[in-house]
């Protein structure tokens, strides 16, 4: 039927676009109460007291939870860095380490009553000086967040070649620059939200989550419940972007409130809380050197990555900064690569996951260095890249920082991109114009479980798919990955329909309920839903198909190899009259009628797929920009992407993911940043990109199947976010070459660009 590779309309869209989405905000339970989280107004200090007498005078108040009520309630740090001292953290702590930290929860019968009571809580605070900024955290006189450590440094380790610096220092040409990436915040359509209920010693949690089984484990362990007594339901998730991959302290507190009050409790994050409560990402400083020989060949790449972890290591800890290190070489060959990775704590919101997970940062650093090298050496930046790019006959290969690149044609992507680019010409509006390029290799398909263990991740990376053909030959797919807007429900249905020979309308996909779906340790993160979850489904479908053919062969007195599935029948190849319908076969299988010897009743297969290795997608991006030299304002006028995500189950979905990722990352490049005052207060202004900032985006898809993944798929969900900052930054440098060496920080706001022009 050819569903794999077809531009099948997304089946999710019908309900999402008609107001029938199954979001947490739509959950209504009898007797539901409402929670408000009270947050710290200061970034550093102690909570000396929390007087709730006035709050209890508000009609309808059901509970007030303070740190003393949750002293033993802890959440884990799942990814641990070498030497990391802190492996868990309190959900309510009377030591304050960031503005916005939860200090109390008020529960009432109505949202208004809960809000009124929360405003009446009397907090007694002892404020201390704050430490803001990763570089400031290393100063000898910086206030310590954990005085018992004697430092703000959480981890310090090396990756790659220990002798890299020697190669840099002996090279003929060296480009050295320091880059800073502002912290940015996920901004999903659906904010974080939870509805928790507790009855008969069972906790049921409706949560907007990317990883419901992950959440179930942490909640069960936090409350001392067996895992079978916690059910997490995550139906439609209105965007995750990494910010919903784990359980937050405020979400755990809502569960505690439900257990204490005996009533369902609802909480939704307010817009005003998002910048201080939802984990941001990207905050890092890279000091890097690119070394070249006299022929323009890359010799070495050396970097010092300093990451800002915020108040404490989050669920993912140092791993985004480690990923920056392991993907730093990109699609190029180097004799040596060495990276030092450090993480520090500061009096700001803990940093976590965000779409791209460390890869836009290292791409910004590497690709800006390459363009600056081309400028200084008088070389064409595209030709310099092609001169140093790994070729198909060099793959598979292992990079200098241990990444096992599997398949692809990196030069083809860049050449295809170069042929697409049409600079804006003939416009005389006083603005300066330029085109910039960036290339990347993207790690997808997290991941091999034992490799995850070795790297400090306290989770497994396999996925399980359950595929069942019902007696009427309809098909049900159940998987542990979650629908977060990425189109996985449609893609899994396409794979199942294609391989089982049924119309896609007869395939149902069940996701997002720990009571009904197979276990998934980490869910829909890291561009893995189709590469790993789909890989499991491909294997399950192969087994179920073999069983169907075996039953049909018995009925038709033919060899299984002589049969095919077509038009909802199993038939002899070349003789469609010798056939039996899928429905008849399925009914017989479930009734145990006329089965060949050794074949068990029923038609259901359960397969767990643990990847042998990560798989690597790749892409090339180009941006055409116009820069106002008087104001520093940057406009992206045109944008092009060439991307290879292996076998394309649904090209339309992949294109949509790439365009959305580019739009999101244009914000990172030009407008988005959470800025803190010296005393740790986040400023309220946060500028998301609009249709004014996002041009038409031309996408060309290449297709090099992964030799690892059953079905050949690679991840595509993060690809669009990785290249734009570097492509846009290089375009601005091309438009204003006299400023190129100073264009080191993102976002490139008008103020940043304008300041670069000042002497």
N, C-alpha and C positions, 0 to 999 in steps of 0.2 A: 504493500500500500504506500510505501515511501514516505512515512511520517518523519523519520529522521532526516534532517536537512531541509525540511519544508518550513515555510513561513506561516506556520499554523497560528491563528489568532490566540492570544493568551486567554485561557478559560477563566482565570481569576478576574479579568476585567469586567465581566458582566455584572458580578455582584459588587465589585468595588466602585464602579462608576454609577450604579443605581442606588447607592445608599444602603446596600445590604451587607457591607463588610462586617466581619465578626470581630470587632475591636473590644478591648477591655472597657473602654468608656461606655459601651452599650450593655454591659453586664448589669442586670438588676436582680437582686435576690431579696426575698422577704425579710423584713426587719433590718435592712442594710444601714449601717452607720458610716460616718465619714471621718477621715483623719486629716489633720494638718500637722506638718513637721515644722517644729520651731528650730531655727538655725542660728548659728553664732554670728553676731554682728562684727566680731573681731577676728583677726587672723591668727593670733598667738596669745595664749594665756591659760587661765584656769577658770572653770565654773565652780565658784565657791558655794553657791546656793541657788535653788530654784523653788521659789515660793508660789504654790498653786492655789492658795486659798481664794483669791479673787476669781481665778478661772473656774473653780467649782461653783461659783454663784450663778453662772450662766445656765439658763434652763436648757436641759437636754444633754449636758455634759455626761459622758459615760466613763471616761478614763483619762488620766494624765500619766504618761510614762516618762520617767526621768532616768539619768544614768544609774542611779542606785537600783532601779527596777530591772536593769538589763546588764548587770555587772559582768555576768559570765557569758553573754551572748557575743560570739565571735564569728567572723567570716574569714576564710582562708585566702592567702596569696597563692594562686595556683601555679604560676611560673616563677621559679626561684633562681636568682642569679648566684654566681659563685660568691660565697661569703655573706650572703644576705642574712642579717640578724633577725629581721622581722618576718615571720611566716604567717601571721594572722593579725587581725585588728578588731577592736571593739566596735560594735555598731553604735553604741552611745558611750562617749568617753568624756570625762570631766576635764581632761587635758585638751585644750583647743589648739589645733594646728592649721586650720584654714577658715577663712570667712565663708560661711555657708555650711559648716559642719553641723550635722544634726545634734541637738542638745536635748530635745524633748519631743513627745508626740501627744497631741490632744485629740480625743475621740468624742464625737457628739452625734446626736440623731439627725442633724442637718449640716450641710457644708457651712452655712452662715454661722451657726452656733459654734462649730469647731473653730472657725476663724476668729470669732469674737473672743472666745475663751483663750485661744493662743495669744492674742494680743494682750491679755491680762496677766500672762505669766511674768513673774518678777525674777529676772536673772541677775545674780550677783557675780560680776566678772572681775577678774584680776588680769589686766592686759599686760603683755610683754612686748618688747621690740620684735619685729618680724624680719624674716629672711626671705627676700624675693629675688628670683633670678638664679640660674644655675651657677653662673660665674661668681656671683656674690656668696653663694653657699660655701664655696671653698676658701673664702677669706678667713684669715686667722681670727678676726674679731667678729665674725658672723654669729648671730645668736644660734644656739643649737636646739634643734627640735627634739632630740633625744639626748639629753646631757650625759646619760650613762654610756653612750657610745664614744663620747669625746670628739666627735666629728659629725659632719652632715653627709659624708661619703658613704653610700650604701654598698657599692661594688666597684671594682677596678680590675679589668682583665684584658688580655690581648688575644686577637684572632689573626690567623694568617701567618705570614713569614716574619720571624724574629729579626732577620737581617735586612728588612725592607729599607730601613733608614740609610743603610750603607749604599744601597743601589741608588737611592734618591740623591744622596750627596755627591756621588761620583758621576751623575748623569750630565750630559752636555747642556740640557735645558730643563729648568724647574719652574713650574708655576705654583705659587703658594698663595692661598687665600683663606679667609675665615668667613664662614657662613652662619647666619642665625635664622632659625625658623620659629615664627611666632606660634603660640598655642592656639588651636582652633577647636571648635565644638561641633559635634554632630547635631544636626537639626532635622530630625525625622518629622514627617507629617503628623504622626501620632506620638505625642509625648510619652514618657515613661508612665506606666500606670499599673495598679494592682488591685484586685478584689480578692480578699482572703476570707475563708470561712472554716470553722473548726467544729466538728460534730462527731460523736462516737469515736473519739481519739484519732480522728483522721483530719488532716489539714489539706484543704483544696484551695489551690491558688490559681486564679486567672491572671496572667501576666503578659505584658508585651515584651516578649523575650526571643532572642535568637537561639537559645540553648536550654530548653525546658528541663531536660534530664540533668544537665549541669546544675541548674537552679535547685532541682529536687534534692540532689545530693547535699548541697551546701545547707539548705534549709533543714533537712532531716538531721544532719550532724549538729547544726547549731542548736536545735531544740531537743536533741536527744531522742528523736523519733526513729523508728525503723523506716527504711526507705519505702517499704510498701504502704506506709501510712501517710505518705505525702504524694499528692497528685498535682501536677502542674499542667495547665492548659494554656496554650499559646496558639490561637487560631490564625487570624490575619494580623500581621504585624506591619504597621504603617511606616516601614523603614527602620533599619537597625543601624547600619554603617559602623558597627563595632561597639556602639555605645550601649547596646542591650545584650551583650554576650554573657552577662553574669548577673548575680543578684546583688543589689545595692543595700547599704545599711537601712535606708528609709523604707525599702520594700520589705526587708526582714522585720522591721518594727511594725509594719501594718499587720503582718502575720502574728506577731506577738500580741497586738491589740485584739485581734480576732480570738485568740486563745484566751485572753484575759476576760474579755467582755461576753464571750459566748454568742456574739452576733457577727454576721458578715461585715467586713470593714472595707471601704473603698478609699483609694487615694490616687490622685493624678498630679503629676508634677506641674507646678504653675510656670508660666513663661518667665516670671521674674526669678525663679530659682534655677533655671536651666544652666546659666553660665557659672554657677557656683556649686551645682549639685551633680549634674551629669558629667562624667569624666571627659575632659578634653584630651587633646593629643598634640603631637608634633614638636613640642617645646624642646629644642636642642640647639647646640652650638657645635659646628664641625670646623676643625682646623685641618686643612688638607693640602697635600702636595702631589702634583702630577709631574713625573719625570719623563723626558723624551730624549731620544738620541738625535744625532745630527740629521737623520733622514726622516724625522718626524714619527718614529716608531715609539710606542709607549713602552717605557722601561719599568716603571713602578708607580704605585699609587699608595700613598701613606696618609692616614687620617687619625685624628683624635676626636672621638665623639663624646660629647658631654651632654647627658640627658637629664632633664628636670622631671623627677618622679612626683613632685608635689609633696603633700603632707606625709604620705606613706606609700610603699609599693602597692599598686592596685592588683587586681586579679591577674593582669598580664605582666606587671612589674617592669623589668628592664627590657623585655623581649622586643618591643618596637625599635629600640636603639640597637639591639643585637642584630635584628633583621637588616637595619641600615648598613651594618658592618658586613654582613654576609652577602648582600646584594650590591655592594659598592662597585665591584668590577664591571657590572652590567654585561653587555654583549661583546666585550673587547678582550683581547689577549694581553697579558702583562707577565713580565718575568717575576715580579714580586708584588704582593699586596699585603700590607700590614695595617691593622686597625686596633687602636686602644679604645675600649668602651668603659665609660664611667657613668655612674648614676648618683644623683644627689637628691636629698629631700629639701623642700622649701615650704614656706607657709602659704601654699596655694592648693587648690583642689587637686587631688591625685590625678595623674595622667594615665590614660588607658589606651584602648583600641580606637582606631578610626580608619575608615576605608583607605586601603593602601598600606597601612601598618608598617611604617618606617621606610617604605620604598619611594614615595615622592621626595623624601628628604635626601636620601643618598643619590637619587637621580638628579636632583637640583645641584648637589655638590659636584658630582662627576661631570655632568654635562656643561655646567658653567666653567669648570676648569678646562674642559676640552675646547670650548669656544674661545676662552681667553688665550689658550695656547695657540690656536689657529690665528688669532688676531696678532699676537706678538711675533709669530713666525711668518706671517704673511701668507698663510695657507687657506684654502677653501675649507670651511668647517665640515661640509659633507664629505669631501674627499679625505680629510684627515680621519674622520670616523671610519670610512670604508677601508682605508689603509690598515687600520688596526682591529677590524672587526673579525670575530670568529666566523669561519665559513662552514657550510654544511658538512664538508668532509672532515672537519675537526670535531664534529659532534658524533656521539656523546663525549663529553669531557668533564673533568672536575676542575672547578675554579680554584684560585689560590686561597679562597676562604671556604673550601669544602663543599661547594654546591655542585651537584651532579646534573649539569645541563643535559637534557635528554634528546631533543630533536628541534629542528627548525632551520630557517634560512634567513639569518639576520640581515645580511647585505641586501637580499631581495626586498625586504620590507623597506629599507631606507631608500633604495633606488626607486621603488614604486612610489614612495612618498614624494621624492624629489620631482618625479614626473607629474605629480598632481598639483604641485604648488604653483599658484598664479598670483604673484605679488600685485598689490593695489597700485595702480599707476594712473597718471593723468589727473590727479586731484591736487589742486593748489589751495589748501586751506591753512597753511602756516604750520602744519604739523609735520613731524619727522616720522618716516616709516621704515620698517625693517621686518625681516623674516627670520625666525629662529627655529632650530631643530632640537629634538631630544630623542634618545633611544633608550630602551630599557629591556631587561629580562625580569620576568615576574615569577616568584615562587607561588605555586598553587597546589591544591590537593593535600593540604595538611591532614594527616601526615602519617608516616610510619610510626606505629605506637612505640616501638623500642627506641627509635631515634628521639621521639618526644621525651621519653623517660630520661635518656642520656643528656638531653639539653635542659633538664630541670622542670619540664612541664608535667604537673601532677594530673595527667589525663591521658586517655588513649585516643588514637586517631582513626580507628576503623569505623565503618558504617555498615548497617544491616538493612537489608530490604526483604520484605515479605511480599510475595506475589501469589495471588490466589485466583484461579478461574472458578467461578461459581457454577452450579449445575446448569444455568441458562447460558453459559459461555461468556457472561460479563466478567470483567477483570477488576480486581481490587489491588492497589499498590499501597503498602504501608511502609513508611520510612521514618527514620529518626531526625532527618533534617527538617527545616522549618521554612515556611513561606514568609519571606520578609519583603516582598515586592520584586524579587529577582526573577520571577517566572518559573520557579522550580516545579510548581504543580503542573504546569503545561509541559515542561520538558520531560518529566518522569512519565506523564501520560503518553507522550510521543514515543518514548523508548519502548514502553510496554505494548502499545498498540502495534508498533512496527514489528516487534519481534514475536508477538503472539498472534498476529494476523486477524485482529479484530478492529472494527471502527473505533476511533478515538472517543466517540460519544459513549461507548460501552466500557470505558475505563474510569474508575473512580480512584482518586488519590487521597489517602488519609495521612495527615501530618499534625504535629503540634499538640499531642496529648500523651503524657507519660503513661496513662492507663491503657492506651490503645495502640501505641506505636513502639517499635523496637528501640532498644537503648542506643543513645548517641551521646558520647561523652562530652562533645564540644559543639555539636549542632551546626548551624549555618553561619560559619565564619570563614575567613581566609580563602575565599574563592574555591570552596571545596564541595559544595552541595551536589553538583552534577559529577564532578571528577571522581568523588569518592562514593557518595550516595548512588549516583547513576551507575558507577562501576559495579556496585553490589547488585543493582537491579539487572544489569546486563547479564551477570552470571546467574542470577535466579531465573531469568527468562530462558536462558540456554537450557537449564535443567528442566524447567517445566515444559519447554518445547520438546525436549527429548522424550519426556514421559508421554506426552500427547502422541507423538509419532510412534512410540512403542505400542501404545494401546491401539492406535489406528492400524498399524502394521499387522497386529494380531487379528483384527476384524477383517481386514482386506486381503489377508494372506499374501502380504508383500513384504519386502525388506524395507526397514525404516529409511535407508538411504535412497530408496526409489520414490519417496513421498515428499510432498510439499504442502505448505499451508497457503491457501488462496481462497478468496471470496467466502470466508468463514467456513471453510471445509478443509479437510485433509484429503488429498487426492493423489492418485498415481501420476507421476510426471509424464506428460504426453498423452494421458488418457483420463480426462476430467470426468468421464462417466463412472469410473471406479473411484468413488469418493464416499466420505461419511462426514456429516456436519459436525462442527465443533460443539454445538449444543448436545447432539446425541452422544458424542464422546464424553463430554463433561458430565452429563447426567449418569452415564454408565459408570464413570469413574467414582462419582460420589455414592452411587448405590452398590458399588463393588460387583457390578455385573460384567461378565465376559472379559475379565482382566487376564492378561498373560501371566504365566507363573512367575512369582517373585515380585510383581508390581503391587504396591500397597494402594488401598482405596484413597480417593480424594485427589485434588489437584492444587497443591500448595507447596511452595518452596521458600525456604528461609536461608539467606546467604549473607555471611559477613565478609566484607572485603577490607583487608588491611593493606594499604599500598606498600609495595616493596621500596618505593622511594618517592620523593616529591616529583611533581612534574612542572615544567617551566614554560609558561606562555611568554610572549614577547611582543613588542610594538615599537612603532616610530611615530612621533608627533611633530607637527609644524604649526606655527602660529604666525599670522601677519598682524602687526600692531601699528597703531598711530599714536605718537607721543606729542603732547602739547609742551613745547619747551618752556613756556612761560609759567605753567601751573604744575607740570609734572604728571598730569592726568594721562593714563594709558587706556586705550581702547583696543580690544581684540576685534579686528575687522573680519578675519577669516581664520578657519581652523581646519586642519586635516589630520586624520589618523589612519594608519595601517596597522592592523592587529592580527595576530595568529593565536587562536585559542584551541588548536587541535580540531578534532571532529566537531562540526557545528550542528547540533541537534536542531536549533531554531535560529537561523541567522537574524531574524527580526528582533528576537529577544536580545541577542548579543549586541546588535547595533544600538538598541535602546539602552542597555547597560553602559555601553561605552559613551554615548552622548550624555547620559546622566552623570557619569563620572567626570567627564570633561567639564560640564557645567559646575559641578561641585568643586573641582580643583581650580577653576578660574577664580572662585572665591578665595581659596588659599593663596593664589598667586597675587591677587590685587586688592582684596578688601577685608578679608576676615582675620581677626586677631582678638584674643582676650588679653587686654592690657590691665596690669595691676598697678596700683599706687605703691609707694614705698612701704606703706603699712599693711599691704596685702589685700586691699579692697579692689575687686574686679570692677572696671568701669562698665557702665550700662550699655554704651554704644557698641553694637556688633552688626556689621553690614554684610548681609548675605547678597550673593549675586542675583540680579534680576534679568528679565529678558533683554534689558538694555545692555547688560554686560556680556551676554552669551550670544555669539553669532551663530549662523548656520554652521553645522559641523559635518564635514564630508568624511565618511567612513568607508574604508576598503578592507574586506576580510580575506585573509589568507587561511589556508587549512593544511597544517602539517600534523597528522594524527600523533598522539602520544604513543610510544611503543610500550608504555607501562600500563595505562588505564584500559581496562576492558571497555571497548567501544571507542577508544582513542581520544576521549574528551580531555581538555585542560580547562582551568578556571578562567572566567571572564569578568567576574563581578567588580574587580578592583582596577582593571586595566586602564580605564579612562581617567582615573585620578592620578596616575603615577607620572605621566609625562608633561602635563600642562605647565606647572610652575617653571620648569627648566626651559621649555620651548618659548614661553612668554618672556622669561628673563633674558634668554638669548636674543629674542627679537628686539627687545628694548635696547640691549647692548649693540645690536646691529644698527638700530636707528640712531643711537647716540654713542658712537664708539669712543668718544673722549671720556665717557663715564663708565665704560665697560668694567674696568678694574674695581670700581666702587659699588657695582650692583651686586651685592652679596646677601641681602636680607629679604625675606618675604614675610608679610605681603609688600608688594611694590605699590604702596599707596602714593597718591600725589605728593604727600609730604616727604616720603622717603626718596622718591625720584628727584624732587625739587632740591632737597638737601644735598644730594650727590653733586649737584651743579655748583654748590657754593664752594668758594676757595677754602 
